[in-house]
């Protein structure tokens, strides 16, 4: 009966609703002429009618809907009940007849593999593979029917239920087909990836091979040989000791056997078959148009393919290809530099690509040196590496941003086959010098002769002028003309900020480096820098943190205001203040704060994120933490105390130098450096502050145009404007053409949701290879998590994992564990006693603020928010750069 059974020859990739991912792929490969053992699929219609024969399943589905992915005990119990029930439900006669009829036509005396194939399996964005059951070497009618019934029941294994719950799949909507395929009895079998699943390199084919059936390899029973093929050659072979193999039994079923000692270390595939298999893999990849995870086997000297599915673990490639003869391009994550690695909507990426000042054909264009992949922006630094000074200096500069990123760049530039093929870029050196010259000239002036106090006034005046000019140039415009002006302002922003303002904070940074170097030379063993950097004046972000403390103090006398803060309704907070006692007094301070800082938020480089003045949900928990963990005025006292300690440390330092040979000269030099360091390094946040102020203004314009388009029925909602680029929005306003707009926006929303689950690499090549480099060796206890030390000191306490500021519940004495931090996270620093981050370096935001606040800090611990559990007791060593879990949380120990 066609509705219940379909042969492979009648299937293709469009058959997924009928036969699931595995069945559709087998049909697709069969029809494309690939060597696939023949078979048929029991369709999802059969599964539906089988389930319909149960009087209990509707009640079971209702109970499944109530479960969360982490309720493992409840999932296990309910799953067991469902499986036991389904294995007792009789198969309806029409379904039974269709299955046995197809089996008889397909050579009933043969052995078969019976595999589950879910409709949500082997998709480009998700893989349910391995969650349902497989039965091998099935012989006879009753054994076949029983295997089919068990496959249907296996849709409710514990891991399948949990996976669906976690990924938002409705339990009723995921259906199951069953693949019935003639068994081949292989001498060797394994898995082939048409891209390296570890490094991500798209040009490398990776083959795992072992003796016997592939189930031994998939289930982890044996180690496999690993062969890598690239550019038509075998580039590496790792031959494993293969002690076990699974073989088919004549009467049906399988057994695991120990291989003879003489065979265990034989290469499973000879070189000619490796190359034949790699060529077949390339054909499959070309057919599907995407990299594939392929199950294969060799029987009687013939190659067979028994499955192919998309590789879902690869990070997406940017749309870039190296020219003929060129080495792969090296792409650097912008998000890791900016301490914000989350996915960004298309408008946010468009604005970032427009503000990047290099590789632009015009002021309004997006930079040709920037690319997007997986919802993140990457910068192509390949051309920069054609300059020898850049190859030497860039890893050192990046070491202040992210040690792992610096190590990856260093690894790349040490590859002779890469550097020798880098194309020359005439005039690039002159362009770099031309861009940097005004910055360097002003830096030297500030370092050597300018008054730090006057320099601070200069940058403040420049910032005010920058903001006013932007506002003036946007006034009086609307529609496409206004968006074009937004492009112009975005295009000039970083060039102005870099060339006119960056020299001021850089002067402070250089002075701090020189100060540290001279202290190490003249007073070895001194740790004065840790004190000298505290409470730097003029830091606009530190002042924001202090004003948040002022808000907390202002709320304390008014219980109803404090209650609103704890309630955390960021959307209606200001409105609700008008209804409570003390709300008018607190509201005046709140409005003053919002005027200066309301355009900020966590992840603020993404212009599509709501600002504090729109939604204060990410700010209110910080004010609440202040009230719970600090005494009134304590934040100001701490800052003042830090300033006094820094001043005293400076005087002590000068006094010690005065007593040394040539002390008068050393004192004179050190006094100058300290004035510049203390006077200007605090200005490092000014350029970012100016950028975010401009972003706030641009965001308002984008929202206004979005509202107009939504009111006109062009967009479904005002915020849909954030799924367009600047150029697309301008064209839409100019031409009004909406053909395909709705479907494009829906596709981009789905894509963005998928990108949010990806972890972006720090560095990747245009071939997809992820570069991590080798980090320096560190002294640390066994089992410690190693990172980069960025703020000295050792602290022990309870770990509090904070994934998003709005969810923060920091208590006094706790150590904050975060994926990253930017200025929008600063309010939480007052409540923590230490900081651990997954990304960052010596000069990134979190590290510098931690040093100013005197918090020990370690950054660059990959996966810290998963490897350290909420509530663990940990030791954080910010001097040597490690975190050691001393005691697991109660919840972790119970699990």
HELIX and SHEET records of a PDB file:
HELIX    1   1 UNK A    8  UNK A   10  5                                   3    
HELIX    2   2 UNK A   13  UNK A   15  5                                   3    
HELIX    3   3 UNK A   16  UNK A   31  1                                  16    
HELIX    4   4 UNK A   44  UNK A   52  1                                   9    
HELIX    5   5 UNK A   57  UNK A   65  1                                   9    
HELIX    6   6 UNK A   72  UNK A   86  1                                  15    
HELIX    7   7 UNK A   93  UNK A  105  1                                  13    
HELIX    8   8 UNK A  141  UNK A  153  1                                  13    
HELIX    9   9 UNK A  154  UNK A  156  5                                   3    
HELIX   10  10 UNK A  158  UNK A  167  1                                  10    
HELIX   11  11 UNK A  215  UNK A  218  1                                   4    
HELIX   12  12 UNK A  261  UNK A  264  1                                   4    
HELIX   13  13 UNK A  271  UNK A  288  1                                  18    
HELIX   14  14 UNK A  334  UNK A  337  1                                   4    
HELIX   15  15 UNK A  346  UNK A  355  1                                  10    
HELIX   16  16 UNK A  384  UNK A  386  5                                   3    
HELIX   17  17 UNK A  388  UNK A  398  1                                  11    
HELIX   18  18 UNK A  403  UNK A  413  1                                  11    
HELIX   19  19 UNK A  416  UNK A  419  1                                   4    
HELIX   20  20 UNK A  428  UNK A  448  1                                  21    
HELIX   21  21 UNK A  452  UNK A  474  1                                  23    
HELIX   22  22 UNK A  479  UNK A  496  1                                  18    
HELIX   23  23 UNK A  497  UNK A  501  3                                   5    
HELIX   24  24 UNK A  502  UNK A  522  1                                  21    
HELIX   25  25 UNK A  529  UNK A  532  1                                   4    
HELIX   26  26 UNK A  540  UNK A  556  1                                  17    
HELIX   27  27 UNK A  559  UNK A  567  1                                   9    
HELIX   28  28 UNK A  573  UNK A  577  1                                   5    
HELIX   29  29 UNK A  583  UNK A  597  1                                  15    
HELIX   30  30 UNK A  617  UNK A  629  1                                  13    
HELIX   31  31 UNK A  634  UNK A  658  1                                  25    
HELIX   32  32 UNK A  663  UNK A  680  1                                  18    
HELIX   33  33 UNK A  681  UNK A  685  5                                   5    
HELIX   34  34 UNK A  686  UNK A  711  1                                  26    
HELIX   35  35 UNK A  718  UNK A  723  5                                   6    
HELIX   36  36 UNK A  726  UNK A  735  1                                  10    
HELIX   37  37 UNK A  741  UNK A  755  1                                  15    
HELIX   38  38 UNK A  805  UNK A  807  5                                   3    
HELIX   39  39 UNK A  823  UNK A  831  5                                   9    
HELIX   40  40 UNK A  845  UNK A  853  1                                   9    
HELIX   41  41 UNK A  864  UNK A  867  1                                   4    
HELIX   42  42 UNK A  890  UNK A  894  1                                   5    
SHEET    1   A 5 UNK A   5  UNK A   7  0                                        
SHEET    2   A 5 UNK A  39  UNK A  42 -1                                        
SHEET    3   A 5 UNK A 176  UNK A 182 -1                                        
SHEET    4   A 5 UNK A 112  UNK A 118 -1                                        
SHEET    5   A 5 UNK A 134  UNK A 138 -1                                        
SHEET    1   B 6 UNK A 233  UNK A 238  0                                        
SHEET    2   B 6 UNK A 225  UNK A 230 -1                                        
SHEET    3   B 6 UNK A 204  UNK A 211 -1                                        
SHEET    4   B 6 UNK A 188  UNK A 193 -1                                        
SHEET    5   B 6 UNK A 292  UNK A 299 -1                                        
SHEET    6   B 6 UNK A 302  UNK A 310 -1                                        
SHEET    1   C 2 UNK A 244  UNK A 248  0                                        
SHEET    2   C 2 UNK A 254  UNK A 258 -1                                        
SHEET    1   D 4 UNK A 370  UNK A 373  0                                        
SHEET    2   D 4 UNK A 376  UNK A 380 -1                                        
SHEET    3   D 4 UNK A 330  UNK A 333 -1                                        
SHEET    4   D 4 UNK A 763  UNK A 765 -1                                        
SHEET    1   E 8 UNK A 785  UNK A 786  0                                        
SHEET    2   E 8 UNK A 882  UNK A 887 -1                                        
SHEET    3   E 8 UNK A 873  UNK A 877 -1                                        
SHEET    4   E 8 UNK A 794  UNK A 802 -1                                        
SHEET    5   E 8 UNK A 814  UNK A 818  1                                        
SHEET    6   E 8 UNK A 832  UNK A 837  1                                        
SHEET    7   E 8 UNK A 856  UNK A 859  1                                        
SHEET    8   E 8 UNK A 788  UNK A 791 -1                                        
END                                                                             
